[in-house]
Amino acid sequence: MEKEKNKLKIEGVMQLTEVIANLEKLVADMQCGKVTLAAGDESLTLAPSVLVNVEMKASQKKDKEKFSLEISWKKHKEIEGFADTADA
């Protein structure tokens, strides 16, 4: 049986204030246990686990700087001593 993979990607040029607003929404969503990404009429809602994998990268070149953040987790995973937020 093949698993279905849902993807939604948002990219492009934005004002820094818009990026900050999106990051603040992400923080608020994560505090509520759900993360929703929407673009046009498409949306994808995720339910972060209590423990997540985090990868942050920063780089500088002569005329370009870059920062990336990746957060991932296993779905519905329970870790000993921790309850999954989806079960709360």
Buried (B, 14 or more C-beta within 10 A) or exposed (E): EEEEEEEEEEEEEEEEEEEEEEEEEBEEBBEEBEBEBEEEEEEEEBEBBBEEEEEEEEEEEEEEEEEEEEBEBEEEEBEEEEEBBBEE
